[in-house]
Amino acid sequence: MALSTPTLPQTPSAEAAHAVPGEPRRVNNLTLLEGKTFLATTVSGDIQPAGAPDVGFFYQDTRFLSYLELCFNGHRSVVLSASAHANQASQIELTARRDCARDSLDLPDNSIHIRREQVLGGRLFDRLTLKNYQLQPAPLELEFRFAADFFDVFQVRGMRRDRGGEYLAPRLEADSISFRYRGRDGVLRETLLRFHPAPDRLSPQAAFYRLRLESHQARTIELVIEPRVDARPPARLDPGLEAGRRRRQSEYQRWQAAATSLESSDDVFNACWQTAASDFFALGIPAGEAEATGAAPGEGTVLAAGIPWFATPFGRDSLIAGYQALMLQPRLAAETLQFLARYQGARECDRNDEQPGKIMHELRQGEMTRTGELPFNPYYGSIDATPLFLITLSELYQWTGDARLLAALAPAARRAMAWIERTCAANDGWLAYDRRSENGLVNQGWKDSWDAILHRNGEPAAPPIALCEVQGYVYDAHYRWSRLLRHLGESAEADRHRRLAAEFAHRFHREFWLHDERYYALALDRPQGPRAPWRPVRVVASNPGHLLWSRIAPAEPARAVADRLLRPGMFSGWGVRTLAAGEPVFNPLSYHRGSVWPHDNSLLAHGCALYGLQAPLERIFCGLFQTACHFRDYRLPELFVGVERREGDAPVHYPVSCSPQAWASGAIFLLLSSLLGLRPQAPRHELHIVNPHLPAPLQWLRLSHLQVGQSRVSLEFSRRGQRTFCNLLGVEGEPLKVTLDFRVPKTPAAGA
């Protein structure tokens, strides 16, 4: 029996959003994450799309549960506190409202305590423990309301479809209900809800319990929700909530033991580090779960970009996040590179913008991808993922000195460089993009919204578009590949790429530098066709800050860029905006034209460190650290609104910002690595610490088990006045030469 799209159960009269008493920071959704499975709820543990459209229980890019509400006598419970531990388990403390007792008008407030525990273990375990703290019995009517829409994640984001698949009649048993949907891709998706004990009444809309709690009596009710695809459950299924909790805790403890640990004088900074580290653990998708349709399962993990919209491998995002987190755990970058190499472009295909040697942008498994409505199996519409592959590989080699991994990835690196050279040759020497896929992205840099690249008069840049930061990546990729080629014993080819890097840098500065602005153009476009001159996009944006990271800018222009980034029009007080406030197309509430992105800021600050510019580095760090203090668990969001900071203000939240987001969480690691001046040279068994600087919030900081090659080093930094001191606490494993270097650097060489 085919049914129409399910409607949500009727809810009680509108009530104000739940608040956590005494919580000084913003109350975000609670998020649990394991591989390609994640749960996003309100702080009550409910799934209520009307107030929060990004909530739900998701598996393989599909929302398997779209509505879940817990009610007592027709009313929502009152939230006392809520927390999600390391993205693994939520614990929510609730109480029933006073009028929930049907036969007593004098029931004291807060006499019924409900502990709600939610844990992922392949399934979702949702356990309620109710206890009556009054002296007389308490009759209660408990109700779970639910619905399953089986929307593709892109539908959840708002994308319309002409038609969907078939909703089949739910299957009801005494203690369970199964929602079923056969998509247009022919796949049968099923959501199984099983209750223990069995409810008194079960319908396709709700499960109903009539309870009587004696004085100080406790009762437990558990709901288990299992997603299935063509009758197959997830590969890893824990038998129960406690087993799932123990397994995830054990996995996290092993992961922590292999990662760098931190302790500092500031408890808030310690918590910020721990949150970011747990985010990286949670965002690691086992390769076998992330594969494209029909692909053989791989090994290791790959970093997902973020929750809820980007719980899948990305090229650019995963590479930058891996680069940021090298000081935490180099294996994250290594396994991400290996995964992306497996999906490197092998053919010319306009449908998904694939080309030989190109690194993919995005890989999805949902219905809209499987039907061909979207080109994401995988999609290659990213101009910067390919040079970033080479940059991340080079930096990983500096941290690990892993010659076997370098040899294994060298063929993919050669193909990537060949794609860069071919694409530059076809665009007058620039790495430029022009969408070929009908359903692909119009803009293909990191600012990839359709209106991200505009001229000052509001005219969209016309393809082909050569973004300034991408040209910096090309320069850096040539220079770094030259260094890797020397390690591979190919000196002549290494010399060629070094010459190409120098020639490219000279031409880039000549064509992109705006003398009247003393700043670099955001991009060049060419609206009049192949023989027309390139036209600069003259808006002042954050993109030129990435040129400091790639080290393509000469010393004086680099200082001018850093100075401009910290002026009031660009620096909001919380961070550097994506676009200057004085530009006619500035919009602080937009996605890319005036908002603040933590990952963007971390790359700008990292570039400042490479040029020895400590003041802007510290200012960006302090702004982002203060921002994190306003978010749950001190977690930086994907982005936030770029309005000007005033005294007493809090950062203004972007309504659909992802959290956790890998490269936002990674910002803390790259910022700290830049402040401490960590410059590993693992192939030479060396670690250089250049111009270390602890910012004002930190008096001392200790890193333990920092991995450099086959060595584990522990360091302590302390600040006295304006000076920062470093002590070597110990080295485990292979010998490592650690040098402390205070200097005023000249223009840094790429890859140094």
Secondary structure as GFF3:
##gff-version 3
##sequence-region A 1 752
A	DSSP	beta_strand	2	3	.	.	.	ID=ss1
A	DSSP	beta_strand	30	34	.	.	.	ID=ss2
A	DSSP	beta_strand	37	41	.	.	.	ID=ss3
A	DSSP	beta_strand	56	59	.	.	.	ID=ss4
A	DSSP	beta_strand	62	65	.	.	.	ID=ss5
A	DSSP	beta_strand	67	72	.	.	.	ID=ss6
A	DSSP	beta_strand	75	76	.	.	.	ID=ss7
A	DSSP	beta_strand	78	85	.	.	.	ID=ss8
A	DSSP	beta_strand	89	95	.	.	.	ID=ss9
A	DSSP	three_ten_helix	98	100	.	.	.	ID=ss10
A	DSSP	beta_strand	112	120	.	.	.	ID=ss11
A	DSSP	beta_strand	124	132	.	.	.	ID=ss12
A	DSSP	beta_strand	138	147	.	.	.	ID=ss13
A	DSSP	alpha_helix	153	156	.	.	.	ID=ss14
A	DSSP	beta_strand	166	172	.	.	.	ID=ss15
A	DSSP	beta_strand	176	182	.	.	.	ID=ss16
A	DSSP	beta_strand	188	196	.	.	.	ID=ss17
A	DSSP	beta_strand	201	202	.	.	.	ID=ss18
A	DSSP	beta_strand	206	213	.	.	.	ID=ss19
A	DSSP	beta_strand	218	229	.	.	.	ID=ss20
A	DSSP	alpha_helix	241	257	.	.	.	ID=ss21
A	DSSP	beta_strand	261	264	.	.	.	ID=ss22
A	DSSP	alpha_helix	267	282	.	.	.	ID=ss23
A	DSSP	beta_strand	284	286	.	.	.	ID=ss24
A	DSSP	alpha_helix	287	290	.	.	.	ID=ss25
A	DSSP	beta_strand	301	306	.	.	.	ID=ss26
A	DSSP	beta_strand	310	313	.	.	.	ID=ss27
A	DSSP	alpha_helix	316	324	.	.	.	ID=ss28
A	DSSP	three_ten_helix	325	327	.	.	.	ID=ss29
A	DSSP	alpha_helix	330	342	.	.	.	ID=ss30
A	DSSP	three_ten_helix	350	352	.	.	.	ID=ss31
A	DSSP	alpha_helix	367	370	.	.	.	ID=ss32
A	DSSP	alpha_helix	385	400	.	.	.	ID=ss33
A	DSSP	alpha_helix	403	425	.	.	.	ID=ss34
A	DSSP	beta_strand	465	467	.	.	.	ID=ss35
A	DSSP	alpha_helix	468	487	.	.	.	ID=ss36
A	DSSP	alpha_helix	491	512	.	.	.	ID=ss37
A	DSSP	beta_strand	513	514	.	.	.	ID=ss38
A	DSSP	beta_strand	519	520	.	.	.	ID=ss39
A	DSSP	beta_strand	523	525	.	.	.	ID=ss40
A	DSSP	beta_strand	535	537	.	.	.	ID=ss41
A	DSSP	three_ten_helix	543	545	.	.	.	ID=ss42
A	DSSP	alpha_helix	546	550	.	.	.	ID=ss43
A	DSSP	alpha_helix	555	565	.	.	.	ID=ss44
A	DSSP	alpha_helix	598	610	.	.	.	ID=ss45
A	DSSP	alpha_helix	614	628	.	.	.	ID=ss46
A	DSSP	three_ten_helix	632	634	.	.	.	ID=ss47
A	DSSP	alpha_helix	662	665	.	.	.	ID=ss48
A	DSSP	alpha_helix	667	676	.	.	.	ID=ss49
A	DSSP	beta_strand	678	681	.	.	.	ID=ss50
A	DSSP	three_ten_helix	682	684	.	.	.	ID=ss51
A	DSSP	beta_strand	686	690	.	.	.	ID=ss52
A	DSSP	beta_strand	700	708	.	.	.	ID=ss53
A	DSSP	beta_strand	711	720	.	.	.	ID=ss54
A	DSSP	beta_strand	723	733	.	.	.	ID=ss55
A	DSSP	beta_strand	737	741	.	.	.	ID=ss56
###
